[in-house]
Amino acid sequence: MESIVISIGGSVLFSDEINEDFFIQLDQLLQKQITKYRIYLIIGGGKKARKLIHQGREQGLPEEKLDEIGIKVTRENAKKITMKIKNSNKIIPESTNQAKNLDEKIVIMGGTTPGHSTDMVGAELAEKTNALKFIIATNVDGVYDKDPNKYPDAIQIKEITIKNLIYEYGTDWRTAGRNVVIDGPALKIIEKAKIPTYVLNGKKLEELEKALNNEQFNGTIIKI
């Protein structure tokens, strides 16, 4: 069965505006998809991870330790989501190889090792499973020319090449907890493996469903 990888930010799943109805609808959406695809769900750290990383940085902890703090939060978040999604694993894998080898129709995981975000975990898993598509579900409507949460005049970019994204952001991992649409190491894998990638607002499940069903959606298509 062909696979689809979805990376969902903790800022989506654990924001104050998300309630139980959202998780019920997300579960319903995923259950419809598993008749056609195997779904891999990568869960981010969100506000809690950034807060703990900030505190650790103020205490002088090295970046690798800060990454480990963030990874622990993503795995805790992933565990919470497995409780809400049927047909999913209950033990959280610690590597993409472990995730790939699980039997469940929906595989949920968090971070793996220091040096990258959960976006890179998703890209790596998409490469290893030869996924049809990689969807990055964030808290904004795709890629913008600047942060739309800070600048009301930010312009949404409907299509952008992977080369332009790499030119803009690079392929390095800079600091733990850095809040960017797609991290550098993920971009590197997307380019190398030529993974069809889409960025959209994960809070808008109707847009996620459209992307899953190959319909026109409100977001950004990354051209390889």
VOMI-553416 format. One line per 8 residues: number of its first residue (from 0); for each residue x negated, y negated, z negated of N, C-alpha, C, O. Coordinates in nm, 3 decimals, m for minus. Layout:
REM VOMI-553416
NUM = X:Y:Z:X:Y:Z:X:Y:Z:X:Y:Z | ... $
END
This chain:
REM VOMI-553416
0 = m0.084:0.120:0.000:0.000:0.000:0.000:m0.087:m0.125:0.000:m0.185:m0.133:m0.075 | m0.053:m0.221:0.083:m0.130:m0.345:0.090:m0.109:m0.427:m0.037:m0.008:m0.414:m0.106 | m0.207:m0.514:m0.067:m0.204:m0.589:m0.192:m0.201:m0.739:m0.169:m0.240:m0.790:m0.064 | m0.152:m0.808:m0.272:m0.154:m0.954:m0.278:m0.206:m0.992:m0.416:m0.167:m0.933:m0.517 | m0.295:m1.091:m0.420:m0.352:m1.138:m0.546:m0.299:m1.278:m0.574:m0.302:m1.366:m0.488 | m0.251:m1.297:m0.697:m0.198:m1.428:m0.739:m0.274:m1.472:m0.864:m0.274:m1.402:m0.965 | m0.337:m1.587:m0.856:m0.403:m1.647:m0.972:m0.313:m1.756:m1.028:m0.286:m1.855:m0.960 | m0.265:m1.738:m1.151:m0.174:m1.835:m1.212:m0.242:m1.903:m1.330:m0.290:m1.837:m1.422 $
8 = m0.245:m2.034:m1.326:m0.310:m2.110:m1.432:m0.237:m2.100:m1.564:m0.114:m2.093:m1.568 | m0.312:m2.100:m1.672:m0.251:m2.107:m1.804:m0.172:m2.234:m1.822:m0.078:m2.239:m1.901 | m0.210:m2.339:m1.748:m0.137:m2.466:m1.753:0.002:m2.452:m1.694:0.090:m2.536:m1.719 | 0.023:m2.348:m1.615:0.157:m2.320:m1.560:0.237:m2.238:m1.660:0.347:m2.277:m1.699 | 0.183:m2.126:m1.702:0.259:m2.030:m1.781:0.280:m2.072:m1.925:0.377:m2.030:m1.989 | 0.191:m2.155:m1.977:0.199:m2.188:m2.119:0.215:m2.339:m2.142:0.171:m2.392:m2.244 | 0.277:m2.406:m2.046:0.307:m2.548:m2.064:0.435:m2.562:m2.146:0.513:m2.467:m2.157 | 0.454:m2.678:m2.204:0.569:m2.701:m2.293:0.703:m2.689:m2.221:0.804:m2.658:m2.284 $
16 = 0.703:m2.712:m2.091:0.831:m2.712:m2.018:0.875:m2.573:m1.973:0.987:m2.557:m1.925 | 0.789:m2.473:m1.988:0.824:m2.336:m1.946:0.900:m2.266:m2.058:0.856:m2.266:m2.173 | 1.014:m2.206:m2.023:1.093:m2.132:m2.121:1.109:m1.987:m2.077:1.055:m1.946:m1.975 | 1.184:m1.911:m2.154:1.198:m1.768:m2.128:1.265:m1.740:m1.994:1.236:m1.638:m1.931 | 1.352:m1.829:m1.950:1.418:m1.811:m1.819:1.316:m1.803:m1.707:1.333:m1.727:m1.611 | 1.209:m1.881:m1.718:1.103:m1.880:m1.617:1.043:m1.741:m1.605:1.023:m1.691:m1.494 | 1.013:m1.678:m1.717:0.950:m1.546:m1.715:1.046:m1.440:m1.663:1.004:m1.345:m1.596 | 1.174:m1.455:m1.693:1.274:m1.362:m1.639:1.278:m1.373:m1.487:1.282:m1.272:m1.417 $
24 = 1.277:m1.496:m1.436:1.280:m1.518:m1.291:1.151:m1.472:m1.224:1.153:m1.416:m1.115 | 1.037:m1.494:m1.292:0.909:m1.448:m1.239:0.909:m1.296:m1.229:0.865:m1.240:m1.129 | 0.957:m1.230:m1.333:0.964:m1.084:m1.331:1.053:m1.035:m1.218:1.017:m0.941:m1.148 | 1.167:m1.097:m1.201:1.259:m1.057:m1.094:1.194:m1.073:m0.957:1.209:m0.988:m0.869 | 1.122:m1.183:m0.940:1.053:m1.209:m0.813:0.948:m1.102:m0.786:0.939:m1.050:m0.675 | 0.869:m1.069:m0.886:0.762:m0.970:m0.867:0.820:m0.830:m0.844:0.764:m0.753:m0.766 | 0.928:m0.797:m0.911:0.987:m0.664:m0.894:1.036:m0.645:m0.750:1.031:m0.534:m0.697 | 1.083:m0.751:m0.688:1.124:m0.743:m0.547:1.004:m0.719:m0.456:1.015:m0.649:m0.355 $
32 = 0.891:m0.777:m0.492:0.773:m0.769:m0.406:0.705:m0.632:m0.410:0.642:m0.591:m0.312 | 0.717:m0.561:m0.523:0.643:m0.434:m0.535:0.702:m0.321:m0.449:0.645:m0.212:m0.443 | 0.814:m0.347:m0.385:0.862:m0.250:m0.286:0.778:m0.259:m0.159:0.778:m0.166:m0.078 | 0.706:m0.371:m0.142:0.624:m0.392:m0.022:0.475:m0.398:m0.050:0.393:m0.355:0.031 | 0.439:m0.452:m0.166:0.298:m0.479:m0.196:0.262:m0.433:m0.338:0.348:m0.417:m0.424 | 0.133:m0.413:m0.357:0.078:m0.402:m0.492:0.036:m0.542:m0.533:m0.033:m0.611:m0.457 | 0.077:m0.584:m0.650:0.053:m0.720:m0.695:m0.053:m0.723:m0.804:m0.045:m0.648:m0.902 | m0.153:m0.809:m0.786:m0.253:m0.836:m0.889:m0.232:m0.978:m0.940:m0.228:m1.073:m0.861 $
40 = m0.217:m0.992:m1.070:m0.187:m1.120:m1.131:m0.303:m1.159:m1.223:m0.332:m1.087:m1.319 | m0.368:m1.271:m1.194:m0.481:m1.318:m1.274:m0.434:m1.438:m1.356:m0.383:m1.535:m1.299 | m0.450:m1.431:m1.487:m0.395:m1.533:m1.577:m0.506:m1.624:m1.630:m0.609:m1.576:m1.678 | m0.484:m1.754:m1.621:m0.583:m1.851:m1.667:m0.571:m1.884:m1.815:m0.483:m1.831:m1.884 | m0.659:m1.970:m1.863:m0.665:m2.003:m2.005:m0.579:m2.121:m2.046:m0.525:m2.123:m2.157 | m0.565:m2.220:m1.957:m0.479:m2.335:m1.984:m0.529:m2.426:m2.095:m0.648:m2.433:m2.124 | m0.432:m2.496:m2.155:m0.463:m2.598:m2.255:m0.536:m2.542:m2.376:m0.628:m2.605:m2.428 | m0.496:m2.424:m2.421:m0.559:m2.365:m2.540:m0.707:m2.339:m2.516:m0.790:m2.369:m2.602 $
48 = m0.740:m2.285:m2.398:m0.881:m2.257:m2.367:m0.960:m2.387:m2.361:m1.070:m2.395:m2.415 | m0.905:m2.489:m2.294:m0.977:m2.616:m2.282:m0.999:m2.680:m2.418:m1.104:m2.740:m2.443 | m0.900:m2.669:m2.507:m0.913:m2.727:m2.640:m1.024:m2.659:m2.718:m1.107:m2.726:m2.780 | m1.026:m2.525:m2.716:m1.128:m2.451:m2.791:m1.268:m2.474:m2.732:m1.366:m2.483:m2.805 | m1.275:m2.482:m2.598:m1.403:m2.509:m2.533:m1.454:m2.648:m2.571:m1.573:m2.666:m2.597 | m1.363:m2.745:m2.573:m1.402:m2.882:m2.612:m1.456:m2.884:m2.755:m1.558:m2.948:m2.783 | m1.388:m2.814:m2.844:m1.434:m2.808:m2.982:m1.572:m2.742:m2.992:m1.659:m2.789:m3.065 | m1.590:m2.633:m2.917:m1.718:m2.564:m2.918:m1.830:m2.649:m2.862:m1.943:m2.645:m2.911 $
56 = m1.798:m2.726:m2.758:m1.900:m2.813:m2.698:m1.942:m2.921:m2.797:m2.060:m2.956:m2.806 | m1.846:m2.974:m2.872:m1.878:m3.076:m2.974:m1.967:m3.017:m3.084:m2.044:m3.089:m3.148 | m1.953:m2.886:m3.106:m2.036:m2.818:m3.206:m2.171:m2.775:m3.152:m2.253:m2.718:m3.224 | m2.195:m2.803:m3.023:m2.325:m2.775:m2.964:m2.343:m2.634:m2.912:m2.456:m2.591:m2.890 | m2.234:m2.560:m2.891:m2.246:m2.424:m2.839:m2.293:m2.426:m2.694:m2.256:m2.516:m2.619 | m2.374:m2.329:m2.653:m2.420:m2.322:m2.512:m2.304:m2.288:m2.419:m2.202:m2.233:m2.461 | m2.322:m2.320:m2.290:m2.216:m2.300:m2.192:m2.170:m2.155:m2.183:m2.051:m2.128:m2.167 | m2.264:m2.061:m2.193:m2.224:m1.921:m2.183:m2.128:m1.883:m2.295:m2.031:m1.810:m2.272 $
64 = m2.153:m1.933:m2.417:m2.063:m1.906:m2.529:m1.927:m1.972:m2.507:m1.823:m1.916:m2.541 | m1.929:m2.091:m2.449:m1.804:m2.160:m2.421:m1.722:m2.083:m2.318:m1.600:m2.072:m2.329 | m1.791:m2.029:m2.218:m1.724:m1.943:m2.119:m1.660:m1.822:m2.187:m1.547:m1.785:m2.155 | m1.733:m1.762:m2.281:m1.681:m1.644:m2.351:m1.555:m1.678:m2.431:m1.464:m1.596:m2.440 | m1.552:m1.797:m2.488:m1.432:m1.843:m2.560:m1.314:m1.850:m2.463:m1.205:m1.803:m2.493 | m1.339:m1.911:m2.346:m1.233:m1.924:m2.246:m1.184:m1.789:m2.197:m1.064:m1.768:m2.178 | m1.277:m1.697:m2.175:m1.242:m1.562:m2.127:m1.152:m1.491:m2.228:m1.054:m1.426:m2.190 | m1.186:m1.504:m2.355:m1.104:m1.440:m2.459:m0.961:m1.492:m2.455:m0.866:m1.415:m2.468 $
72 = m0.944:m1.622:m2.436:m0.810:m1.680:m2.430:m0.735:m1.628:m2.307:m0.616:m1.597:m2.315 | m0.803:m1.618:m2.193:m0.734:m1.569:m2.072:m0.685:m1.426:m2.091:m0.578:m1.390:m2.042 | m0.763:m1.345:m2.161:m0.722:m1.206:m2.184:m0.605:m1.199:m2.282:m0.515:m1.116:m2.268 | m0.606:m1.288:m2.381:m0.492:m1.295:m2.473:m0.367:m1.339:m2.397:m0.259:m1.284:m2.418 | m0.382:m1.437:m2.309:m0.270:m1.483:m2.227:m0.218:m1.371:m2.137:m0.098:m1.353:m2.123 | m0.311:m1.298:m2.076:m0.273:m1.187:m1.989:m0.193:m1.083:m2.066:m0.094:m1.029:m2.015 | m0.235:m1.054:m2.188:m0.165:m0.956:m2.272:m0.021:m1.002:m2.298:0.072:m0.921:m2.295 | m0.004:m1.131:m2.322:0.131:m1.184:m2.345:0.219:m1.167:m2.220:0.337:m1.135:m2.231 $
80 = 0.160:m1.187:m2.104:0.238:m1.178:m1.981:0.275:m1.034:m1.949:0.383:m1.010:m1.896 | 0.189:m0.938:m1.982:0.224:m0.797:m1.956:0.348:m0.757:m2.034:0.420:m0.666:m1.993 | 0.374:m0.823:m2.145:0.492:m0.793:m2.226:0.620:m0.843:m2.160:0.730:m0.802:m2.197 | 0.605:m0.932:m2.063:0.721:m0.992:m1.999:0.746:m0.939:m1.858:0.852:m0.964:m1.799 | 0.649:m0.866:m1.803:0.658:m0.818:m1.665:0.666:m0.667:m1.663:0.576:m0.598:m1.711 | 0.773:m0.615:m1.608:0.790:m0.468:m1.599:0.694:m0.411:m1.494:0.643:m0.482:m1.408 | 0.670:m0.279:m1.505:0.582:m0.207:m1.411:0.440:m0.261:m1.411:0.371:m0.255:m1.309 | 0.396:m0.315:m1.526:0.261:m0.371:m1.535:0.179:m0.295:m1.640:0.235:m0.226:m1.725 $
88 = 0.047:m0.309:m1.632:m0.045:m0.247:m1.727:m0.032:m0.310:m1.864:0.001:m0.428:m1.875 | m0.058:m0.234:m1.969:m0.053:m0.287:m2.105:m0.192:m0.303:m2.166:m0.208:m0.371:m2.268 | m0.292:m0.242:m2.105:m0.431:m0.261:m2.147:m0.498:m0.353:m2.045:m0.495:m0.325:m1.925 | m0.557:m0.461:m2.092:m0.612:m0.563:m2.001:m0.750:m0.521:m1.952:m0.841:m0.501:m2.033 | m0.768:m0.508:m1.820:m0.901:m0.472:m1.767:m1.001:m0.584:m1.789:m0.966:m0.702:m1.793 | m1.127:m0.546:m1.804:m1.233:m0.643:m1.829:m1.318:m0.669:m1.705:m1.411:m0.749:m1.709 | m1.286:m0.603:m1.595:m1.358:m0.626:m1.469:m1.261:m0.605:m1.353:m1.156:m0.543:m1.369 | m1.299:m0.656:m1.238:m1.214:m0.637:m1.120:m1.215:m0.492:m1.073:m1.117:m0.444:m1.015 $
96 = m1.326:m0.421:m1.098:m1.329:m0.278:m1.063:m1.229:m0.199:m1.147:m1.159:m0.112:m1.096 | m1.222:m0.231:m1.276:m1.124:m0.166:m1.362:m0.982:m0.196:m1.313:m0.897:m0.108:m1.307 | m0.958:m0.321:m1.278:m0.825:m0.361:m1.231:m0.788:m0.288:m1.103:m0.676:m0.240:m1.088 | m0.883:m0.279:m1.012:m0.859:m0.214:m0.883:m0.821:m0.067:m0.902:m0.743:m0.013:m0.823 | m0.874:m0.004:m1.004:m0.854:0.139:m1.024:m0.734:0.174:m1.110:m0.708:0.292:m1.135 | m0.660:0.074:m1.157:m0.540:0.102:m1.234:m0.427:0.148:m1.141:m0.427:0.118:m1.022 | m0.332:0.222:m1.198:m0.225:0.281:m1.117:m0.097:0.200:m1.113:m0.011:0.225:m1.029 | m0.082:0.104:m1.202:0.043:0.029:m1.209:0.069:m0.051:m1.081:m0.024:m0.089:m1.010 $
104 = 0.196:m0.074:m1.053:0.233:m0.151:m0.934:0.198:m0.298:m0.949:0.169:m0.366:m0.850 | 0.200:m0.347:m1.073:0.159:m0.485:m1.102:0.044:m0.478:m1.202:0.060:m0.426:m1.313 | m0.070:m0.531:m1.163:m0.189:m0.529:m1.250:m0.216:m0.672:m1.296:m0.232:m0.763:m1.215 | m0.221:m0.689:m1.428:m0.240:m0.822:m1.487:m0.372:m0.825:m1.563:m0.404:m0.732:m1.638 | m0.450:m0.932:m1.542:m0.577:m0.945:m1.611:m0.612:m1.092:m1.632:m0.546:m1.181:m1.578 | m0.717:m1.115:m1.710:m0.767:m1.250:m1.733:m0.907:m1.263:m1.677:m0.936:m1.215:m1.567 | m0.995:m1.328:m1.752:m1.132:m1.349:m1.707:m1.218:m1.226:m1.724:m1.176:m1.126:m1.783 | m1.340:m1.233:m1.671:m1.430:m1.117:m1.675:m1.562:m1.151:m1.744:m1.586:m1.107:m1.856 $
112 = m1.647:m1.229:m1.679:m1.779:m1.261:m1.733:m1.804:m1.412:m1.723:m1.738:m1.480:m1.644 | m1.898:m1.466:m1.801:m1.928:m1.609:m1.794:m1.980:m1.650:m1.656:m2.036:m1.569:m1.582 | m1.960:m1.778:m1.623:m2.016:m1.832:m1.500:m1.915:m1.864:m1.392:m1.953:m1.903:m1.282 | m1.787:m1.848:m1.422:m1.684:m1.878:m1.323:m1.547:m1.880:m1.390:m1.533:m1.840:m1.505 | m1.447:m1.927:m1.315:m1.311:m1.931:m1.369:m1.232:m1.809:m1.323:m1.285:m1.723:m1.252 | m1.106:m1.802:m1.363:m1.020:m1.692:m1.320:m0.989:m1.700:m1.171:m0.948:m1.601:m1.111 | m1.007:m1.817:m1.109:m0.990:m1.826:m0.963:m1.090:m1.735:m0.892:m1.056:m1.669:m0.794 | m1.215:m1.734:m0.942:m1.314:m1.646:m0.880:m1.282:m1.499:m0.905:m1.307:m1.415:m0.819 $
120 = m1.225:m1.469:m1.022:m1.182:m1.332:m1.048:m1.078:m1.291:m0.943:m1.083:m1.181:m0.889 | m0.984:m1.382:m0.916:m0.882:m1.354:m0.815:m0.941:m1.335:m0.677:m0.903:m1.244:m0.604 | m1.035:m1.423:m0.640:m1.097:m1.413:m0.508:m1.177:m1.282:m0.497:m1.173:m1.216:m0.393 | m1.248:m1.246:m0.602:m1.327:m1.122:m0.603:m1.235:m1.000:m0.589:m1.265:m0.907:m0.516 | m1.123:m1.003:m0.660:m1.029:m0.892:m0.653:m0.962:m0.886:m0.516:m0.937:m0.778:m0.464 | m0.934:m1.003:m0.459:m0.877:m1.007:m0.324:m0.973:m0.946:m0.223:m0.931:m0.875:m0.131 | m1.102:m0.976:m0.240:m1.202:m0.918:m0.151:m1.210:m0.766:m0.169:m1.212:m0.693:m0.070 | m1.214:m0.720:m0.293:m1.231:m0.577:m0.319:m1.110:m0.494:m0.277:m1.124:m0.376:m0.243 $
128 = m0.992:m0.554:m0.281:m0.871:m0.481:m0.244:m0.828:m0.510:m0.100:m0.725:m0.461:m0.053 | m0.909:m0.591:m0.031:m0.875:m0.631:0.106:m0.733:m0.687:0.111:m0.652:m0.647:0.195 | m0.704:m0.779:0.020:m0.570:m0.833:0.004:m0.522:m0.908:0.129:m0.601:m0.970:0.200 | m0.393:m0.900:0.152:m0.333:m0.973:0.264:m0.345:m1.123:0.243:m0.366:m1.199:0.338 | m0.330:m1.166:0.117:m0.341:m1.308:0.087:m0.377:m1.328:m0.059:m0.354:m1.241:m0.144 | m0.433:m1.444:m0.086:m0.470:m1.486:m0.220:m0.395:m1.616:m0.248:m0.415:m1.716:m0.179 | m0.308:m1.613:m0.349:m0.228:m1.731:m0.383:m0.278:m1.789:m0.514:m0.288:m1.719:m0.614 | m0.309:m1.918:m0.512:m0.351:m1.988:m0.633:m0.233:m2.074:m0.678:m0.198:m2.172:m0.613 $
136 = m0.172:m2.035:m0.789:m0.055:m2.104:m0.841:m0.098:m2.196:m0.955:m0.127:m2.150:m1.065 | m0.103:m2.324:m0.926:m0.154:m2.422:m1.021:m0.039:m2.510:m1.071:0.077:m2.475:m1.052 | m0.071:m2.624:m1.133:0.034:m2.710:m1.186:0.060:m2.832:m1.100:0.125:m2.927:m1.144 | 0.011:m2.830:m0.977:0.039:m2.936:m0.879:0.076:m2.872:m0.746:0.057:m2.752:m0.726 | 0.130:m2.953:m0.655:0.181:m2.900:m0.528:0.071:m2.883:m0.423:0.083:m2.935:m0.313 | m0.035:m2.809:m0.457:m0.139:m2.783:m0.359:m0.263:m2.866:m0.382:m0.289:m2.914:m0.493 | m0.340:m2.883:m0.275:m0.465:m2.961:m0.280:m0.433:m3.106:m0.243:m0.358:m3.132:m0.149 | m0.491:m3.198:m0.317:m0.471:m3.342:m0.292:m0.606:m3.409:m0.268:m0.712:m3.352:m0.295 $
144 = m0.601:m3.532:m0.216:m0.726:m3.606:m0.194:m0.786:m3.656:m0.324:m0.903:m3.692:m0.329 | m0.704:m3.659:m0.431:m0.751:m3.690:m0.567:m0.648:m3.635:m0.665:m0.539:m3.593:m0.624 | m0.681:m3.636:m0.791:m0.597:m3.571:m0.892:m0.459:m3.638:m0.900:m0.450:m3.753:m0.942 | m0.351:m3.568:m0.860:m0.218:m3.630:m0.863:m0.166:m3.652:m1.004:m0.072:m3.730:m1.024 | m0.226:m3.584:m1.104:m0.184:m3.607:m1.242:m0.238:m3.740:m1.296:m0.187:m3.792:m1.395 | m0.340:m3.793:m1.229:m0.399:m3.920:m1.272:m0.365:m4.035:m1.178:m0.354:m4.151:m1.220 | m0.348:m4.002:m1.049:m0.329:m4.107:m0.948:m0.196:m4.088:m0.876:m0.182:m3.993:m0.798 | m0.099:m4.176:m0.900:0.032:m4.164:m0.835:0.026:m4.172:m0.683:0.115:m4.122:m0.615 $
152 = m0.079:m4.235:m0.628:m0.090:m4.250:m0.483:m0.168:m4.135:m0.418:m0.205:m4.144:m0.301 | m0.195:m4.029:m0.493:m0.266:m3.913:m0.438:m0.187:m3.854:m0.321:m0.064:m3.848:m0.326 | m0.257:m3.812:m0.217:m0.193:m3.761:m0.095:m0.213:m3.609:m0.087:m0.325:m3.559:m0.098 | m0.104:m3.539:m0.068:m0.109:m3.393:m0.055:m0.170:m3.356:0.080:m0.140:m3.416:0.183 | m0.257:m3.255:0.078:m0.320:m3.206:0.200:m0.254:m3.073:0.237:m0.267:m2.975:0.164 | m0.185:m3.070:0.349:m0.110:m2.950:0.388:m0.201:m2.838:0.438:m0.175:m2.720:0.412 | m0.307:m2.874:0.508:m0.403:m2.775:0.556:m0.543:m2.832:0.541:m0.567:m2.950:0.567 | m0.637:m2.746:0.499:m0.776:m2.787:0.487:m0.864:m2.667:0.514:m0.829:m2.554:0.479 $
160 = m0.978:m2.689:0.575:m1.068:m2.577:0.602:m1.149:m2.544:0.476:m1.172:m2.630:0.391 | m1.188:m2.420:0.466:m1.270:m2.378:0.353:m1.403:m2.452:0.354:m1.459:m2.481:0.248 | m1.455:m2.482:0.472:m1.582:m2.555:0.482:m1.568:m2.695:0.422:m1.660:m2.743:0.355 | m1.454:m2.761:0.447:m1.434:m2.894:0.391:m1.421:m2.890:0.239:m1.470:m2.979:0.170 | m1.356:m2.786:0.187:m1.344:m2.772:0.043:m1.482:m2.750:m0.021:m1.513:m2.807:m0.125 | m1.562:m2.666:0.043:m1.697:m2.640:m0.009:m1.782:m2.767:m0.002:m1.861:m2.793:m0.092 | m1.766:m2.844:0.105:m1.839:m2.971:0.117:m1.800:m3.065:0.003:m1.884:m3.137:m0.051 | m1.670:m3.063:m0.033:m1.620:m3.154:m0.138:m1.659:m3.109:m0.277:m1.698:m3.191:m0.360 $
168 = m1.649:m2.977:m0.305:m1.666:m2.928:m0.442:m1.791:m2.843:m0.464:m1.832:m2.822:m0.578 | m1.853:m2.795:m0.357:m1.969:m2.709:m0.371:m1.929:m2.568:m0.408:m1.810:m2.536:m0.414 | m2.028:m2.483:m0.434:m2.000:m2.344:m0.468:m2.057:m2.305:m0.604:m2.060:m2.187:m0.640 | m2.102:m2.405:m0.681:m2.162:m2.377:m0.812:m2.056:m2.381:m0.921:m1.949:m2.439:m0.904 | m2.087:m2.317:m1.034:m2.007:m2.326:m1.155:m2.077:m2.426:m1.245:m2.192:m2.406:m1.283 | m2.007:m2.533:m1.280:m2.073:m2.641:m1.353:m2.056:m2.632:m1.503:m2.155:m2.620:m1.576 | m1.932:m2.638:m1.552:m1.911:m2.631:m1.695:m1.786:m2.551:m1.727:m1.692:m2.547:m1.647 | m1.784:m2.487:m1.842:m1.666:m2.415:m1.887:m1.551:m2.512:m1.909:m1.571:m2.625:m1.953 $
176 = m1.430:m2.467:m1.876:m1.311:m2.547:m1.901:m1.289:m2.659:m1.802:m1.197:m2.740:m1.820 | m1.369:m2.667:m1.698:m1.354:m2.773:m1.599:m1.224:m2.751:m1.520:m1.199:m2.642:m1.470 | m1.144:m2.856:m1.512:m1.010:m2.843:m1.454:m1.011:m2.890:m1.309:m0.990:m3.008:m1.281 | m1.035:m2.796:m1.216:m1.034:m2.826:m1.073:m0.934:m2.731:m1.006:m0.898:m2.628:m1.063 | m0.891:m2.767:m0.886:m0.792:m2.685:m0.817:m0.848:m2.546:m0.788:m0.782:m2.446:m0.813 | m0.970:m2.540:m0.733:m1.036:m2.412:m0.706:m1.183:m2.427:m0.743:m1.247:m2.524:m0.705 | m1.236:m2.332:m0.818:m1.376:m2.346:m0.857:m1.471:m2.304:m0.745:m1.433:m2.230:m0.654 | m1.596:m2.352:m0.755:m1.696:m2.329:m0.651:m1.722:m2.184:m0.618:m1.719:m2.147:m0.500 $
184 = m1.747:m2.098:m0.719:m1.771:m1.957:m0.688:m1.656:m1.890:m0.614:m1.679:m1.802:m0.531 | m1.532:m1.931:m0.644:m1.417:m1.875:m0.572:m1.420:m1.917:m0.426:m1.392:m1.836:m0.337 | m1.454:m2.042:m0.400:m1.462:m2.091:m0.262:m1.566:m2.011:m0.182:m1.544:m1.979:m0.065 | m1.677:m1.979:m0.247:m1.784:m1.904:m0.180:m1.734:m1.767:m0.134:m1.762:m1.724:m0.023 | m1.658:m1.699:m0.222:m1.605:m1.567:m0.186:m1.498:m1.577:m0.078:m1.495:m1.497:0.015 | m1.411:m1.677:m0.090:m1.305:m1.696:0.010:m1.366:m1.714:0.148:m1.316:m1.659:0.246 | m1.473:m1.794:0.155:m1.538:m1.816:0.285:m1.604:m1.688:0.335:m1.587:m1.651:0.452 | m1.678:m1.621:0.249:m1.753:m1.501:0.290:m1.659:m1.389:0.335:m1.682:m1.325:0.437 $
192 = m1.552:m1.367:0.258:m1.461:m1.255:0.286:m1.347:m1.294:0.379:m1.267:m1.209:0.418 | m1.340:m1.423:0.415:m1.234:m1.472:0.505:m1.095:m1.433:0.451:m1.015:m1.370:0.521 | m1.069:m1.471:0.328:m0.944:m1.437:0.261:m0.838:m1.545:0.289:m0.862:m1.662:0.258 | m0.725:m1.509:0.347:m0.617:m1.607:0.365:m0.571:m1.658:0.227:m0.528:m1.580:0.143 | m0.582:m1.789:0.206:m0.560:m1.845:0.072:m0.460:m1.959:0.077:m0.461:m2.042:0.168 | m0.373:m1.962:m0.024:m0.267:m2.062:m0.032:m0.267:m2.121:m0.173:m0.287:m2.050:m0.271 | m0.245:m2.252:m0.182:m0.239:m2.321:m0.311:m0.102:m2.385:m0.324:m0.058:m2.457:m0.234 | m0.035:m2.361:m0.437:0.099:m2.415:m0.457:0.125:m2.436:m0.606:0.042:m2.403:m0.691 $
200 = 0.242:m2.492:m0.635:0.280:m2.519:m0.772:0.347:m2.395:m0.831:0.457:m2.357:m0.790 | 0.280:m2.331:m0.928:0.332:m2.208:m0.985:0.457:m2.226:m1.068:0.527:m2.128:m1.096 | 0.488:m2.349:m1.107:0.611:m2.373:m1.183:0.733:m2.368:m1.092:0.846:m2.354:m1.139 | 0.710:m2.379:m0.961:0.820:m2.377:m0.864:0.823:m2.239:m0.799:0.762:m2.216:m0.695 | 0.895:m2.148:m0.863:0.895:m2.009:m0.819:0.953:m1.991:m0.680:0.921:m1.895:m0.611 | 1.038:m2.083:m0.639:1.092:m2.074:m0.503:0.983:m2.093:m0.399:0.989:m2.034:m0.291 | 0.883:m2.175:m0.431:0.772:m2.195:m0.337:0.680:m2.072:m0.337:0.628:m2.033:m0.232 | 0.659:m2.013:m0.452:0.581:m1.889:m0.460:0.649:m1.779:m0.379:0.582:m1.704:m0.307 $
208 = 0.778:m1.769:m0.390:0.852:m1.666:m0.316:0.839:m1.688:m0.165:0.823:m1.592:m0.089 | 0.847:m1.813:m0.123:0.832:m1.843:0.020:0.694:m1.801:0.070:0.682:m1.742:0.177 | 0.590:m1.832:m0.008:0.454:m1.796:0.033:0.439:m1.644:0.039:0.373:m1.592:0.130 | 0.498:m1.574:m0.055:0.492:m1.428:m0.055:0.563:m1.369:0.065:0.524:m1.265:0.117 | 0.669:m1.437:0.108:0.750:m1.385:0.219:0.710:m1.442:0.354:0.783:m1.428:0.452 | 0.593:m1.506:0.360:0.541:m1.563:0.485:0.632:m1.671:0.543:0.640:m1.688:0.664 | 0.700:m1.744:0.455:0.784:m1.855:0.496:0.711:m1.987:0.471:0.613:m1.991:0.396 | 0.758:m2.093:0.534:0.697:m2.225:0.513:0.721:m2.268:0.368:0.833:m2.260:0.318 $
216 = 0.614:m2.314:0.301:0.626:m2.351:0.161:0.561:m2.488:0.138:0.483:m2.536:0.220 | 0.594:m2.548:0.026:0.535:m2.675:m0.012:0.404:m2.648:m0.084:0.404:m2.605:m0.199 | 0.294:m2.672:m0.018:0.163:m2.645:m0.076:0.056:m2.666:0.028:0.074:m2.741:0.123 | m0.056:m2.599:0.010:m0.172:m2.614:0.099:m0.217:m2.480:0.151:m0.228:m2.383:0.075 | m0.241:m2.474:0.281:m0.301:m2.356:0.343:m0.449:m2.384:0.364:m0.488:m2.484:0.424 | m0.532:m2.294:0.312:m0.677:m2.307:0.331:m0.715:m2.228:0.455:m0.702:m2.105:0.457 | m0.762:m2.296:0.555:m0.796:m2.232:0.683:m0.939:m2.179:0.677:m1.032:m2.250:0.638 | m0.954:m2.054:0.715:m1.084:m1.988:0.708:m1.164:m2.010:0.836:m1.277:m1.962:0.848 $
END
